[in-house]
């Protein structure tokens, strides 16, 4: 398994650019996430259909990031794996958030990688490289902002009964 990132890596400026994913809900209720490169991913509700629900997408993002970084860390130590399986699991807490997320690295049978190098790759992934798991672990503010579009204008609250919930932001 080889890291797909160019050997010279992305520029620091490019790495610091904002990342955006657009989530579209069609009239029939189908939810699709679209990235700037044209990639499309169907989002499911979790109780029907084949799409990944948002919690599964979060776990998949952690696992995908860990797979990229763990593989790259092993490559740098001159160990290439023929394959790798990452299992990510967690429990949903009573207050509608995830807790106790665990990342399991399942090396292929017969992988000839010294335990020390596996531990270095795991530690680098968990503590330095994996942006997704580090963001979840350390927290990041998430603002929910309603913006006006050409289809509908959302005005800021003008009366107490029109006020958004605490912490909600409405832009005009």
N, C-alpha and C positions, 0 to 999 in steps of 0.2 A: 504494500500500500504506500503510495508516494504522495507527498503533499502536492496539491495542484496549484499552489500559489507560485508565481514566478520566483526564481532564485534570488533576484534582487529585491523582491517584495514590493508592495505598493508604497508610494511616497508617503511621507508623514502627513503632508497636506491632504492627500487623498483619504488617508485613514481617519482624519479628523472631520471630514465632511459629514453633514447631517445625512442620516439614512431615513428613507421614507417608504412605507408600504401603504398602498391604498386598499381599503376594504370596501367592496361594492356589494350591495344587497339588491338583487333583481326583484322585479314585481312578483315572481313566483316564490320568493323567499330564499333563493339560492345565494349563498354568501361566498364570495371569491376574494382572496387576497392577491394583489398584483404588485410586483416590484417594478422599479425603474427600468429594468432590463427586459421586461415583458414576461417574466415568469408568472405563472398563475397557479394558485393552490386553492382547492375547494375547502371551505371551512364548514364543518358539520355542527350540529347542535349537541351531539353526544347521546341522544336517545333514539336516533334513527339515521339511516344512510351510512355511506362509506367515508365521508369526510372526517378529518380530524377535528375534534372539538377544541376550543381554545386552550384548555388545560393540557391536552395531548400535544398541541402545537408548542406550548411552552416547554414541556418535557422534551419534545423532539428538537427544539432549538438548543436546549442545553446539551443533549446528546450529540447533535450534529457539530456543534462548536467544539465539544470535547473530543470527538473523533478526529476532526481536522487538526487540532492542536496537539493531541497525544501522538498522532501519526507523525506530525512534523517534528516533534521533540525526539521521537525514536529515530527518525530519518537523520537528524543532526548528529545522533550518537551512532550512526552507521548501522542501524537495524531497520530493515524494511519488513513489514508484515504482509503475508499473502492476503490476509483479511482481518477484520476486527469487528466485534459486535459490542455495542454499547447499550446497556439497559438502564433506563432512568425511571425511577418510581418516586412517588410521594403520596402524602395523605392530605386530603382537603380538610382544613380546620373548620370549626364551628362558625368562625367569623368570615367565611367566604374568601379565604386565601389558602395558599399551599404551605405546608410545613413538612419538615423531615424529608427533603428531597435527597435521594441517594443515587450516585452515578456508579454503575458497575462496568468494569472493563473486562471483556471476555476475550482473551487471547486465543488464537487458533491452536489446536492441538499440534504439538511438535515445534512451537515457536521457540527458537533458540535465542532468547533475550535474557541476559542476566537480571536477576531480581533487582539489583541496584539501579540498573538503567530503566527498568519498568517504574520503579519508585520515583526516580528523578523526573521521568516523563509525566507521571501522575501528579506529582507535586507542582511542577511547572504549569501544567494544564489548570489545576485547581486554584493555584495561588497567583499566577501571573498572566497566563495566556488566554484563557477562555473568557471572553468579554461577556457572554450571555450569563454563565453561571456566576461570575463575579458581580454583575449588575444585580442579579436576583439576591445574592448573598448580602451585598452591601447596601442594597436599596437605591432607588433613584426616584426622584419626584415624577409623578405622572399627572399632567394637567389635562382635564377634560374640557375642551373649548368648543362651543357651537359657533360656526362661522356662517355668514350669509353666503348663499349661492345664487346663481342666476335663476334657479327654479323656485327658491323660497327665501325670504328675508326673515331672520329671527331677530327680534328687537330685544334689547336689554330689558330686564324687569322694571316695571314702572309703578306697580302697586304691591303691597305686602303679599297678597295672594298669588301674584305673578312671579315672586322672587324664586330664583333657583335654589336648590338645596345648598347647604353650607359647602363651600369649597368649589362650587360650579362657577365657571366663567363663561359669559356670553359676550361675544364681540359684535360690534355693529359695523 
